[in-house]
Structure formats: C-alpha cells, structure tokens
Amino acid sequence: MRNMHYLKTAEIQAVFLGGGTPGTLTKEQLSSILQKVRQVLPLSSDCEITVESSIYDMDEEKLAACIENGANRFSFGVQTFATDLRRQLGRPDTCEEVVRKLKLFAATGTKVIIDLIYGLPGQTKELLQRDLQFYLDCGLSGVDLYKLQIFPGTPLGNQFKVDQSNFPTGRELAELFVSGAEFLSRNGCRQLSCCHWATDDREISRYNTMVKEGAQVLAFGAGCGGSLGNYAYMQPFDLEKYGSLVDKGIKPFVMLFERDEFAPVFAAIKGQFDSGVFEPQKLRSLSEIPFSELLFPLLERWRNNGLMEDADGVYKLTPMGLFWQNQLNRAVMIAVQYLVYGPRVAGRKSALTMMSAMENRT
C-alpha cells in the first residue's frame, strides 16, 4: 500500500481511530493496529495520532500500549460526570471512578480530550458548569461540548418517547450552551472550534480541523467516508459487506462522486464557520464571485440579532452564534449554491449535503 501513488506525494498529518469502539479492543489488538499504521503509512514526524474510546472501556494497560505504539492523543466520551445522569445514559462508572481514571491518564503526559453533553434531562446550568470544573480539575488538554442527540432504542430515547417534559426546550438548550461557553472563556480556555476548547498549547485538534477544511481523508472501516483528489466517497455501513469486499481486494465504495470547481469554496465556508470566524473576503482567492458583497445583507442581519460581531468584514460568532453555527453555516451554503448553481440546486439533497450532514453528527 505504501507504494500507491497518492501515498508518495505527501505525508499524513493526522490519524484518527474513532467511532468510540477502539477502546473495546484488547491491548494486543490496539498495539497491532497502531504498529501497522506506522509501518504502512507515510506519517509526518509530528503526526497527531488519536485513539477515541468511552472512558469505561479504556484502562491503564491499554493506554500504555497505545502510547508505546505511537498514539499521542486520546479522546474519551465522558458525556457527564454526574453519576445519576450517567446512569440515565447507561454508563456504569461513577463520577469518582471517571475522575480517578482521567487524572491517571493525564498524569502520563499525553494529551487527553473529553466529550461532554449539554441538554440531558434534569441538567441545569450549575450541573453543566460543575462538569466543566471537573474537566479543569483533572488537568486535561481539551473538551468538546456537544448537544444531546436522542436516538430510538437507547435508554434516553425510550425515556423521551414516554415523557418529554424533563428534557430542555430549544431556548433552554441555547442557554445551557452559552453558559458553558462563557464558563470556559472565563477560565482561560482557548476556543478552537464552535464546540471545542483547549487548556494548553499542545492541543490543536488537527484531524478535526483538517477534515472540516476539506483535507484529503483516507478512510478505513465500515461506515467511514473520505476523500481523495477531486473525489469523495462513503463505505458500506454493513460490516459483513465491508469485510467481504476487503477480503477480495476491492475498495468498498457505496457512494463515489466527483467534486467540481466550487468544492474548495464550500470546504472553506464549512471550515470557517466551524472555527467560529467567517471571513467571506477570503473566498475571493477561490472564486471570482464577489461573495462579500452578495452575502453582506444576510451577515448584517445576523450581526444585528447578536449572532455575530463584525470587525472590518471579519465576522466572529458570539456564544449564541456558536450554538446556531450549523444553521448559519447551512444558510450560507444554500445562498452560495444559489449564486453558483441557480435555484434548482440550492438547498436540495445531494451526495455532498448528505455526507456533510453525517460529518456534523460526529
């Protein structure tokens, strides 16, 4: 594989073992995968290698095996430190157990990132800020603040189906997020994206940033999507089908499409909004269309509504704007689609928008 043309032209800057499932593997399996990654792929000397896991599935031996084999960043789905709320999510470990593990992991000197959720039933601003204080106290490198997603068949999904009264409204969700974002800002955390903050200079969230900005992605695994050259692709979600095609030496595609000349424009828009700062004038280097002038009325309306702050054409999202980032991003995307493709395409579902939606769920 190392001899393939597309692996000879550039070094790989980031590797992400994700989906939450890597932690369920044994330390031997994790070591084997990481060794193969380093053996086969042309990694840069400062390549960011992330292993994602639930905090419950990771232990000290697995963590040590990953570090020994090149992993230098770990992302854990903590969701919340509150024991009673963790029980609602089907998480068996208590607040004390989670804190103990995180402090042990952070003491190794590696970068440790956690995911926290806002919008859990019964969660108040005080409880969310308590979670964020635990994050700071554990000495971690970064935190993601994600809105609750409810899926059918899960403990919360079943609870929501029976009684929705204990779940926050849209306005309450926005207020929860803003309170969390402001808490992190007050405590000196550095905002890297609309939902990610860092507490030290080592954390740069390279993989996530590069993906949102349209970088080339070599994807391996059922349900993964990626891009190569002017092409984007998805692989089958069915594990048996995926394995069968791989065993035959066939790259398992279920979706493959060629991106056009405007793909860099849409990637730049997505990357900018994800960073929390939109600079339409920078789009002029990618297209001759005067996006700054054409988008000005829309951006000014959002500024007047308190979603953005403008400084010489650079629009920085406010905490409330960060909460609505996905919707603002999509509105600009549809406006630009209208400008470059016309009304028949703008806003319609396509392979591009479907893949973008799937990425936004992660």
Order of alpha helices (4+ residues) and beta strands (2+ residues): beta-alpha-beta-alpha-beta-alpha-alpha-beta-alpha-beta-alpha-alpha-beta-beta-alpha-beta-beta-alpha-beta-alpha-beta-alpha-beta-beta-alpha-alpha-alpha
